[in-house]
Amino acid sequence: MGFISLLKEALDELVRNPKLFLPKLVSVTLYIPPYLMLGRITVDIARNPAMATPAMFDQTTYIMIVLLALAPVWIFIDSMYPILVQQRIEKGRLDFKGAAQHVLGKFLKILAVSILISILLTAVNLPFIALISIGLVLKLLPLLAIGLLGALAVVFASAIFLYFVPTTLIIEKIGVVDAFKTGYALSRNNFGLVFWLTLASFVVLLLGFYVEGVFGKIGEIGFIVGRYLGGILTVYLYVINPTAYLEIRKSAPMEKPAERIKLAKKK
């Protein structure tokens, strides 16, 4: 299955099974109240910095703690999608309870991969973050541009080679280290396809941010609508990724994921 066929298949799947949107809509709903509270405080401080009180900053701290506490819930819900897509492809039905139980059994590993990816991206971007900071402080636009372009290039390249890592860990009976190895090998052996899938993901994410920004200008109601629309667009990406993984996996149906990935070649 080629790039365009995968995009179409994922879209058709969402049209056939709109229930796939439900987990992400739950996740979005959980985040809306703290984001609204944070937005109100931020606007109040921006309008009149002199009126900012210690209580406002305390509230901001509490909200950030709540958002941080919600992160594992967000990761848990998002991690259900590879299993849900696998259920539809292999069994023709959705089992949300089964998907949740599967993810729960692997959640510590999933959380570890999420943290490791965040640390990795931060580490490789440190030089460019430094350039951006210096460029902003000294008002050197060329330095700022180099930092921004470098950071974007690193994030894009990392997204390509890490594209299948979480999905590999979630679907396969595999450890964290092997998930990185097999996910990387799968992207390397199917570089052309994964490149376009990653590019499409960036485009959809940017579209989601744009939609959220446009509706956010309307007010709180617009912000809420924008968040839900952005979440809906994100679900499309969550369906494309495991659909591509399972399609490639069929080309080398072996017992061990590491061996299967090595044989998975670009069609």
C-alpha positions in Angstrom: 0.0 0.0 0.0 1.5 3.4 -1.0 1.4 6.8 0.7 -1.8 8.0 -0.9 -3.5 4.7 -0.3 -2.6 4.8 3.4 -4.0 8.3 3.8 -7.2 7.3 2.1 -7.5 4.0 4.1 -7.1 5.9 7.4 -9.7 8.5 6.3 -12.1 5.7 5.2 -11.6 3.9 8.5 -12.6 7.0 10.5 -15.7 7.5 8.3 -16.7 3.9 8.8 -16.0 4.0 12.6 -16.5 7.5 14.0 -16.3 5.8 17.5 -12.5 6.1 17.0 -12.8 9.7 17.9 -14.2 9.1 21.4 -11.0 8.4 23.3 -9.3 11.5 22.0 -12.4 13.6 22.7 -12.3 12.4 26.3 -8.7 13.5 26.5 -9.4 16.9 25.0 -12.3 17.4 27.5 -10.1 16.7 30.5 -7.6 19.4 29.4 -10.1 22.2 28.6 -10.9 23.4 32.2 -7.3 23.9 33.3 -6.4 25.5 29.9 -9.3 27.9 30.3 -8.3 28.9 33.8 -4.7 29.4 32.7 -5.8 31.5 29.7 -7.9 33.7 32.0 -5.0 34.4 34.4 -2.6 35.0 31.5 -4.9 37.5 29.9 -5.5 39.3 33.2 -1.7 39.6 33.8 -1.0 40.7 30.2 -3.7 43.4 30.4 -2.4 44.9 33.6 0.9 43.5 34.9 0.9 45.9 37.8 -2.2 44.2 39.1 -0.7 40.7 39.2 -0.9 39.2 42.6 1.0 36.4 44.3 -2.3 34.5 44.3 -2.4 34.6 40.5 1.1 33.1 40.3 0.1 30.5 42.8 -2.9 29.6 40.8 -0.7 29.3 37.7 1.6 26.9 39.5 -1.4 24.8 40.6 -2.7 24.7 37.1 0.6 23.6 35.7 0.8 20.8 38.3 -2.7 19.7 37.1 -1.6 19.7 33.5 1.5 17.7 34.4 -0.7 15.2 36.3 -2.9 14.8 33.3 0.0 13.9 31.0 0.0 10.2 31.9 -3.8 10.1 31.2 -3.2 11.7 27.8 -0.4 9.3 27.0 -2.6 6.3 28.1 -5.5 7.4 25.9 -3.4 8.1 22.9 -1.6 4.7 23.3 -4.9 2.9 22.8 -5.1 3.8 19.1 -2.6 1.3 17.7 -4.6 -1.5 19.4 -7.9 -0.1 18.3 -6.7 0.1 14.7 -5.3 -3.4 14.9 -8.6 -4.7 16.3 -10.5 -3.2 13.3 -8.0 -4.6 10.7 -7.6 -8.1 12.2 -11.0 -8.7 14.0 -13.3 -6.2 12.3 -14.5 -4.7 15.6 -13.6 -2.2 18.3 -13.0 -3.3 21.9 -12.2 -0.2 24.0 -12.0 -2.1 27.2 -9.6 -4.6 25.7 -7.4 -1.8 24.2 -7.3 -0.1 27.6 -6.4 -3.3 29.4 -3.6 -4.0 26.8 -2.2 -0.5 27.3 -2.4 -0.7 31.1 -0.3 -3.9 31.0 2.4 -2.0 29.1 2.0 1.5 30.5 5.2 1.7 32.4 7.2 0.8 29.2 5.1 3.3 27.2 5.7 6.0 29.7 9.4 5.2 29.7 9.5 5.5 25.9 7.6 8.8 26.0 10.1 10.2 28.5 13.1 8.9 26.7 11.9 10.5 23.4 11.3 13.8 25.1 14.8 13.7 26.7 16.4 12.7 23.4 14.7 15.5 21.4 15.6 18.1 24.1 19.3 16.9 24.2 19.8 17.0 20.4 18.1 20.4 20.2 20.2 22.1 23.0 22.7 23.7 20.6 19.9 25.2 18.5 17.9 26.3 21.6 21.1 28.1 22.6 21.3 29.8 19.2 17.7 30.8 19.4 18.2 32.3 22.9 21.3 34.2 21.9 19.6 35.4 18.8 16.6 36.7 20.8 18.8 38.4 23.4 21.2 40.1 20.9 18.4 40.6 18.3 20.5 38.8 15.7 18.0 37.6 13.1 20.5 35.4 11.1 21.4 33.5 14.3 17.8 33.2 15.3 16.9 31.8 11.8 19.8 29.3 12.0 18.6 28.1 15.4 15.0 27.8 14.3 15.8 26.0 11.0 18.2 23.7 12.8 15.7 22.8 15.5 13.0 22.1 12.9 15.4 19.9 10.9 16.4 17.9 14.0 12.7 17.4 15.0 11.7 16.4 11.6 14.6 13.9 11.2 13.9 12.5 14.7 10.2 12.1 13.9 11.1 10.0 10.8 13.3 7.6 12.6 11.2 7.4 15.7 7.9 7.2 13.8 7.1 3.6 14.5 8.8 3.3 18.0 5.7 3.8 20.2 3.5 1.7 17.9 6.1 -1.1 17.8 6.2 -1.2 21.6 2.4 -1.1 22.0 1.6 -3.8 19.5 4.5 -6.2 19.8 5.7 -8.3 22.7 8.9 -6.3 23.0 10.9 -4.2 25.5 11.9 -0.6 25.4 15.3 -1.0 23.9 14.1 -3.4 21.2 11.2 -1.0 20.4 13.8 1.7 19.6 15.8 -0.7 17.5 13.0 -2.2 15.5 11.2 1.1 15.1 14.3 2.7 13.8 15.0 -0.2 11.4 11.4 -0.1 10.1 11.7 3.6 9.3 15.2 3.1 7.7 14.0 0.2 5.5 10.9 2.2 4.4 12.5 5.6 4.4 10.6 7.1 1.4 7.2 6.1 2.7 7.9 7.2 6.3 9.4 10.5 5.1 6.1 11.4 3.4 4.0 10.1 6.3 6.0 12.3 8.7 5.7 15.3 6.4 1.9 14.7 6.2 1.8 14.5 10.0 3.6 17.9 10.3 1.1 19.4 7.8 -1.9 18.0 9.7 -0.5 19.2 13.1 0.2 22.7 11.7 -3.4 22.7 10.3 -4.6 21.7 13.8 -2.7 24.5 15.5 -4.0 27.0 12.9 -7.6 25.9 13.4 -7.2 26.2 17.2 -5.6 29.6 16.8 -8.4 30.9 14.5 -11.2 29.7 16.8 -9.3 30.8 19.9 -9.5 34.4 18.8 -13.3 34.2 19.1 -13.2 33.7 22.8 -13.6 30.8 25.2 -16.3 29.1 23.2 -14.1 29.4 20.1 -11.2 28.0 22.1 -13.2 25.0 23.1 -14.4 24.4 19.5 -10.8 24.8 18.3 -9.5 22.3 20.8 -12.1 19.7 19.7 -11.4 20.2 16.0 -7.7 20.0 16.6 -8.2 16.7 18.5 -10.3 15.3 15.6 -7.4 16.1 13.2 -4.9 14.4 15.5 -7.0 11.2 15.5 -6.4 11.0 11.8 -2.7 10.8 12.5 -3.2 8.2 15.2 -5.0 6.0 12.6 -2.5 6.5 9.8 0.5 5.4 11.9 -0.6 1.9 13.0 -2.3 1.4 9.6 1.1 1.9 7.9 2.8 -0.2 10.6 0.4 -3.2 10.2 0.6 -2.9 6.4 4.4 -3.1 6.4 4.4 -5.9 9.0 2.4 -8.1 6.6 5.4 -8.1 4.2 7.5 -10.0 6.7 5.3 -12.1 9.0 7.9 -13.6 11.3 7.8 -14.6 14.9 10.3 -12.1 16.2 9.6 -8.4 15.6 13.4 -7.6 15.2 13.7 -10.2 12.4 10.5 -9.1 10.7 11.5 -5.4 10.7 14.9 -6.2 9.1 13.1 -7.9 6.2 10.4 -5.2 5.7 11.4 -3.4 2.6 9.9 -0.5 0.8 7.3 -1.6 -1.8 
